[in-house]
Amino acid sequence: MATAEQTYLRTELEQRRQRLHEALHSPAADASLSELLTAVDTALSRIDQGTFGLCETCNETIETDRLLADPLVRFCLDHLTSAEQRALESDLSLAARIQRALLPKAGLAPAGWNVRYHYQPAGLVSGDYCDLFETDGGLLFMLGDVSGKGVAASMLMSHLHATFRSLAEAALPLDRMVEDANRIFCESTLAGQFATLVVGRAAHDGSVEFVSAGHLPLLHIHGDGATPKDSTGVPLGMFCSTRFPVHRLTLAPDDTLFLYTDGLTEARNRAGAEYGLHRVRTLAARHTGIEPAGLISECLQDLLNFREGLKQTDDLTLLAVRRAE
């Protein structure tokens, strides 16, 4: 495991150790606290000995996302007991239900806009982030991708969701909202953990402002084709203090903004070729007059044909925001 991650986990374990000591001195202390304290001391000892993060059965590396979620784990997934496997499956199923509950409500119909999204994790949980909701300033839309996979990425995705929902209530300018979210995200994550995303606000008159924090190009689909709008900032969490320029454009009636994660662009076919940005733009340009639901459907069908039956290997999220007539 990387030094930065071990340093972070040591700090977490030491904080838990201190809290357990304080709790054990309480008159109502439960006996199980002593067992937890022993487990924490053992984990700290393994860090000192250089064996932390290694499975006690096979001596192979334990999955990083599991250690970040629970630094007391001692066995890799292949060597969990049957009871532990069932408990893990139950936890993952619950995490998946919680994630889906955080997604925008189906049938959202903001005034002046037609929106649709498609959210498809590669496993039970996802590191993709998608949100849509109305405020006094118009429609706020977010789509992004947290670094990593599995449980740790899904936890960071939930963290992003809560952060932006809270900041949106303050009615901040878009650049200030993203800068504050970046600082919060940066201060509460490990080195090397970051998120690329697009955050935008669409007004009733068709004007749109957005920040692209290191994410894939947003596509503006209009009568003459599809125009990419590249990133205007670095990913969230990469630097705790940075500015995020705001890009502005105006959508004519029936124009669409199309956003996607790298589960689309980095999908591969049997020859090993990537789906790629060019294919996304070409597909979008062929469907300039289509409704968001139809655009997403066409994209998914084209991706299915391209993959030639290969299994999905990365989380996939698509979002289409179209100005109504």
C-alpha positions in Angstrom: 0.0 0.0 0.0 1.2 3.5 -0.8 2.9 5.5 1.9 0.4 8.3 1.8 -2.5 5.8 2.3 -0.7 4.1 5.2 0.0 7.5 6.8 -3.7 8.4 6.5 -4.8 5.0 8.0 -2.3 5.2 10.8 -3.8 8.6 11.8 -7.3 7.1 11.6 -6.3 4.1 13.7 -4.6 6.3 16.3 -7.7 8.5 16.6 -9.9 5.5 17.0 -7.5 4.1 19.7 -7.7 7.4 21.6 -11.5 7.4 21.4 -11.7 3.7 22.6 -9.5 4.5 25.5 -11.8 7.4 26.5 -14.9 5.2 26.1 -13.4 2.3 28.2 -13.0 4.7 31.1 -16.7 5.4 31.0 -18.8 3.8 33.8 -21.1 2.2 31.1 -18.3 0.9 29.0 -19.2 -2.3 27.0 -16.8 -5.3 27.1 -16.7 -5.4 23.3 -14.7 -2.1 23.3 -11.7 -4.0 24.7 -11.8 -6.4 21.7 -11.9 -3.4 19.3 -9.0 -1.8 21.1 -7.0 -5.0 20.7 -7.8 -5.1 16.9 -6.7 -1.4 16.5 -3.4 -2.1 18.4 -2.8 -5.1 16.2 -3.4 -3.1 13.0 -1.0 -0.4 14.2 1.6 -3.1 15.0 1.2 -4.5 11.5 2.0 -1.1 10.1 5.2 -0.9 12.2 6.2 -4.4 11.1 5.5 -3.7 7.4 2.8 -6.4 7.1 -0.3 -4.1 7.2 -2.5 -4.6 4.1 -1.4 -8.2 3.6 -3.8 -11.1 3.8 -3.0 -13.3 6.8 -3.8 -16.4 4.8 -2.1 -16.0 1.4 0.1 -13.0 2.2 -1.2 -11.2 -0.9 -2.3 -7.6 -0.9 -5.8 -6.9 0.5 -8.0 -4.8 -1.8 -7.2 -1.1 -1.2 -10.8 0.1 -1.2 -11.7 -2.4 1.5 -8.8 -1.2 3.7 -9.8 2.5 3.2 -13.4 1.6 4.2 -12.2 -0.6 7.2 -8.5 -0.5 8.2 -9.1 -3.5 10.5 -9.7 -6.0 7.7 -7.1 -8.8 7.8 -8.0 -11.1 4.9 -8.5 -10.6 1.1 -11.8 -11.4 -0.6 -10.6 -14.8 -1.6 -10.1 -15.9 2.0 -13.1 -14.5 3.8 -15.2 -17.0 5.7 -18.7 -17.9 4.4 -20.3 -15.7 7.1 -18.0 -12.8 6.2 -18.8 -13.2 2.5 -22.5 -13.1 3.2 -22.1 -10.0 5.4 -20.0 -8.2 2.7 -22.6 -9.1 0.0 -25.3 -7.7 2.3 -23.3 -4.5 2.9 -22.7 -4.0 -0.8 -26.3 -4.5 -1.6 -27.3 -1.9 1.0 -24.6 0.5 -0.4 -26.0 0.0 -3.9 -29.6 0.8 -2.7 -28.4 3.9 -0.9 -26.5 5.1 -4.1 -29.5 4.6 -6.3 -31.6 6.6 -3.8 -29.2 9.5 -4.3 -29.8 9.6 -8.0 -32.2 12.3 -9.5 -35.8 11.3 -9.4 -37.2 9.7 -12.5 -39.5 12.0 -14.5 -37.9 15.2 -13.4 -39.4 18.0 -15.7 -37.7 21.4 -15.0 -39.4 24.4 -16.6 -38.0 25.0 -20.1 -35.8 21.9 -20.1 -36.0 18.2 -21.1 -33.6 16.0 -19.2 -32.7 12.3 -19.1 -29.8 10.3 -17.7 -28.6 6.7 -17.7 -26.7 5.3 -14.8 -25.1 1.8 -15.1 -22.5 0.6 -12.6 -20.0 -2.0 -13.7 -20.5 -3.7 -10.3 -22.9 -3.3 -7.4 -21.6 0.2 -6.5 -20.3 3.0 -8.6 -17.8 5.9 -8.5 -19.8 7.8 -11.1 -21.7 10.9 -9.9 -24.9 12.3 -11.4 -27.3 14.9 -10.0 -30.1 17.2 -11.2 -32.3 19.6 -9.3 -34.0 22.9 -9.6 -33.1 26.1 -7.7 -34.2 29.7 -7.8 -31.4 30.3 -10.3 -32.4 27.5 -12.7 -31.5 23.9 -13.3 -28.3 22.6 -11.7 -26.8 19.6 -13.3 -23.7 17.6 -12.3 -21.9 14.6 -13.8 -18.6 13.2 -12.8 -16.3 10.3 -12.1 -14.4 9.6 -8.9 -10.9 8.1 -9.1 -10.7 4.4 -8.2 -13.4 1.7 -8.1 -15.6 -0.2 -5.7 -16.6 0.8 -2.2 -14.1 3.6 -1.6 -15.1 5.3 -4.9 -18.8 4.9 -4.1 -18.2 6.6 -0.6 -16.5 9.5 -2.3 -19.3 9.8 -4.8 -21.8 10.0 -1.9 -19.5 12.6 -0.3 -19.6 14.8 -3.5 -23.4 14.5 -3.6 -23.8 15.7 0.0 -21.3 18.5 -0.6 -22.9 20.0 -3.7 -26.5 19.6 -2.3 -25.4 21.6 0.8 -23.6 24.3 -1.2 -26.5 24.7 -3.7 -28.7 25.9 -0.8 -26.4 28.9 -0.4 -27.1 30.1 -3.9 -23.4 30.8 -4.6 -22.0 31.8 -7.9 -21.0 28.7 -9.9 -17.2 29.2 -9.6 -17.4 29.8 -5.9 -19.6 26.7 -5.4 -17.0 24.5 -7.2 -14.1 26.1 -5.4 -15.7 25.5 -2.0 -16.6 21.9 -3.0 -13.0 21.4 -4.1 -11.6 22.6 -0.8 -14.0 20.4 1.2 -13.2 17.4 -1.0 -9.5 17.9 -0.9 -9.4 18.3 2.9 -11.3 15.1 3.4 -9.7 12.7 1.0 -6.3 10.9 0.6 -3.6 12.1 -1.7 -4.3 10.7 -5.1 -8.0 10.7 -4.7 -9.8 13.1 -7.0 -12.9 13.5 -9.1 -13.4 14.9 -12.6 -16.8 16.5 -13.1 -19.0 19.0 -14.9 -21.1 21.3 -12.9 -23.6 23.5 -14.7 -26.5 25.9 -14.2 -29.2 26.3 -17.0 -31.5 29.3 -16.9 -35.0 29.5 -18.3 -33.8 31.8 -21.2 -31.5 29.1 -22.5 -28.3 30.6 -21.1 -25.9 28.0 -19.5 -22.8 28.4 -17.4 -20.7 25.5 -16.5 -17.3 24.5 -15.0 -15.5 21.4 -16.2 -13.1 20.2 -13.6 -10.8 18.0 -15.7 -13.7 16.1 -17.2 -14.3 14.8 -20.7 -15.5 17.4 -23.2 -19.1 18.4 -22.9 -20.9 18.3 -26.3 -23.2 21.1 -27.4 -25.5 19.5 -30.0 -27.1 22.0 -32.3 -28.6 22.2 -35.8 -25.2 22.2 -37.4 -23.7 19.3 -35.5 -22.0 18.7 -32.2 -19.4 21.1 -30.7 -17.1 19.9 -27.9 -16.4 22.2 -24.9 -13.2 21.1 -23.3 -12.2 21.1 -19.6 -11.7 24.5 -18.0 -10.1 23.4 -14.7 -8.2 20.6 -12.9 -9.9 17.7 -11.2 -11.5 18.3 -7.8 -9.2 17.3 -4.9 -6.0 17.6 -6.8 -5.1 21.0 -5.3 -6.9 22.3 -2.2 -6.7 25.9 -3.4 -7.4 26.5 -7.1 -9.8 28.5 -9.3 -12.3 27.1 -11.7 -13.1 29.3 -14.7 -16.8 29.4 -15.8 -17.7 28.8 -19.4 -20.9 30.3 -20.8 -23.0 29.6 -23.9 -26.6 29.9 -25.0 -28.8 27.1 -26.2 -31.3 27.7 -28.9 -34.6 25.7 -28.6 -34.0 22.0 -29.3 -30.2 22.3 -28.6 -28.8 19.7 -26.2 -25.9 19.3 -23.9 -24.5 15.8 -23.7 -22.3 14.6 -20.9 -20.8 11.2 -20.3 -18.2 9.4 -18.2 -15.2 7.4 -19.4 -17.2 4.2 -19.2 -18.3 5.3 -22.7 -15.1 6.6 -24.2 -12.8 3.9 -22.8 -15.0 0.9 -23.6 -13.1 -1.5 -25.8 -14.1 -4.0 -28.6 -12.6 -7.4 -29.2 -9.7 -5.9 -31.2 -8.8 -3.7 -28.2 -9.8 -0.4 -29.8 -11.4 2.3 -27.6 -14.8 3.7 -28.3 -13.2 7.1 -28.1 -14.2 10.8 -28.2 -14.5 11.0 -32.0 -17.1 8.3 -32.1 -19.1 10.0 -29.3 -19.1 13.3 -31.3 -19.9 11.6 -34.6 -22.9 9.8 -33.0 -24.1 13.0 -31.4 -23.8 14.9 -34.7 -26.0 12.3 -36.4 -28.8 12.9 -33.9 -29.1 16.6 -33.7 -32.9 16.7 -33.5 -33.6 13.9 -31.2 -35.1 14.0 -27.7 -32.7 13.2 -24.7 -34.3 9.8 -24.1 -33.7 8.9 -27.8 -30.2 10.2 -27.8 -29.2 8.1 -24.8 -30.9 5.1 -26.3 -29.0 5.5 -29.6 -25.7 5.9 -27.7 -26.3 2.7 -25.7 -27.2 0.7 -28.8 -24.1 2.0 -30.6 -21.9 1.1 -27.6 -23.5 -2.4 -27.4 -22.7 -3.0 -31.1 -19.2 -1.7 -30.6 -18.4 -3.9 -27.6 -19.3 -7.0 -29.6 -20.6 -8.8 -26.6 -17.7 -8.0 -24.2 -18.6 -7.4 -20.6 -18.8 -3.9 -19.2 -15.7 -3.1 -17.2 -16.2 0.5 -16.0 -19.1 2.5 -14.6 -21.1 4.3 -17.3 -23.3 7.4 -16.9 -24.8 9.5 -19.6 -26.7 12.8 -19.2 -28.6 14.8 -21.8 -30.0 18.3 -21.1 -32.1 19.8 -23.9 -33.7 23.2 -24.1 -37.5 22.9 -24.8 -39.2 24.8 -27.6 
